[in-house]
């Protein structure tokens, strides 16, 4: 009877440990919704870097704000940069 009881206790401990790990992983994903669940293999590209045409900042395409301007999809680091770029384009169009 003693060995069966030890196996039962070990299984309960294992299940509790796995449950705690799963909850931590779930909470970590909620904290950063852009978090990728796996690591890149050597030489593998996880995301493409794009450059903000307004301020010149490079950032992952998944994190960028996008807008279609003059038939091209442009990527921006923030809504402020996107709006400033659009305002600049409108001024240029008005002067032409």
C-alpha positions as CSV (number, residue, x, y, z in Angstrom):
1,X,0.0,0.0,0.0
2,X,2.9,2.4,0.7
3,X,4.2,2.5,-2.9
4,X,0.8,3.1,-4.4
5,X,0.2,6.0,-2.0
6,X,3.6,7.5,-3.0
7,X,2.7,7.2,-6.7
8,X,-0.6,8.9,-6.1
9,X,1.1,11.8,-4.2
10,X,3.7,12.1,-7.0
11,X,0.9,12.3,-9.6
12,X,-0.9,15.0,-7.7
13,X,2.3,17.0,-7.3
14,X,3.0,16.7,-11.0
15,X,-0.6,17.8,-12.0
16,X,-0.4,20.8,-9.7
17,X,3.0,21.8,-11.1
18,X,1.7,21.5,-14.7
19,X,-1.4,23.5,-13.8
20,X,0.7,26.3,-12.3
21,X,2.9,26.4,-15.4
22,X,-0.1,26.5,-17.7
23,X,-1.6,29.4,-15.7
24,X,1.7,31.3,-15.8
25,X,2.0,30.9,-19.5
26,X,-1.6,32.0,-20.0
27,X,-1.1,35.1,-17.9
28,X,2.1,36.0,-19.7
29,X,0.4,35.9,-23.0
30,X,-2.3,38.3,-21.7
31,X,0.4,40.7,-20.5
32,X,1.9,41.0,-24.0
33,X,-0.5,40.0,-26.8
34,X,2.3,40.3,-29.4
35,X,4.4,37.7,-27.6
36,X,5.5,34.8,-29.9
37,X,5.0,31.4,-28.3
38,X,8.1,29.9,-29.7
39,X,11.7,30.8,-30.3
40,X,13.1,31.1,-33.8
41,X,15.3,28.4,-35.1
42,X,18.8,29.4,-36.1
43,X,18.5,31.4,-39.4
44,X,14.7,31.6,-39.2
45,X,13.0,35.0,-39.5
46,X,10.1,35.4,-37.1
47,X,9.0,38.8,-38.5
48,X,10.0,41.4,-41.1
49,X,11.4,44.8,-40.0
50,X,9.7,47.8,-41.6
51,X,10.8,51.5,-41.4
52,X,8.5,54.3,-40.4
53,X,8.6,56.9,-43.2
54,X,7.8,59.7,-40.8
55,X,10.5,59.2,-38.1
56,X,12.7,56.5,-39.6
57,X,12.3,54.0,-36.7
58,X,12.6,50.3,-37.6
59,X,10.1,47.9,-36.0
60,X,8.6,44.5,-36.5
61,X,5.8,44.5,-39.1
62,X,3.4,42.8,-36.6
63,X,3.8,45.7,-34.2
64,X,3.4,48.5,-36.8
65,X,0.4,50.6,-37.5
66,X,-0.4,50.5,-41.2
67,X,-2.2,52.8,-43.7
68,X,-2.7,52.8,-47.4
69,X,-1.4,56.0,-48.8
70,X,-1.1,56.8,-52.5
71,X,-1.8,53.1,-53.3
72,X,1.0,51.8,-51.1
73,X,0.7,50.2,-47.7
74,X,2.9,52.2,-45.3
75,X,3.9,51.1,-41.8
76,X,4.3,53.4,-38.8
77,X,5.6,53.1,-35.2
78,X,2.6,55.0,-33.7
79,X,-0.7,56.5,-34.6
80,X,0.9,59.9,-34.1
81,X,3.5,59.3,-36.8
82,X,0.8,57.9,-39.1
83,X,-1.3,61.0,-38.6
84,X,1.6,63.4,-39.0
85,X,2.6,61.6,-42.3
86,X,-0.9,61.8,-43.6
87,X,-1.1,65.5,-42.7
88,X,2.2,66.1,-44.6
89,X,0.9,64.2,-47.6
90,X,-2.3,66.3,-47.6
91,X,-0.2,69.6,-47.5
92,X,1.9,68.4,-50.4
93,X,-1.2,67.5,-52.4
94,X,-2.7,70.9,-51.7
95,X,0.4,72.8,-52.9
96,X,0.7,70.8,-56.2
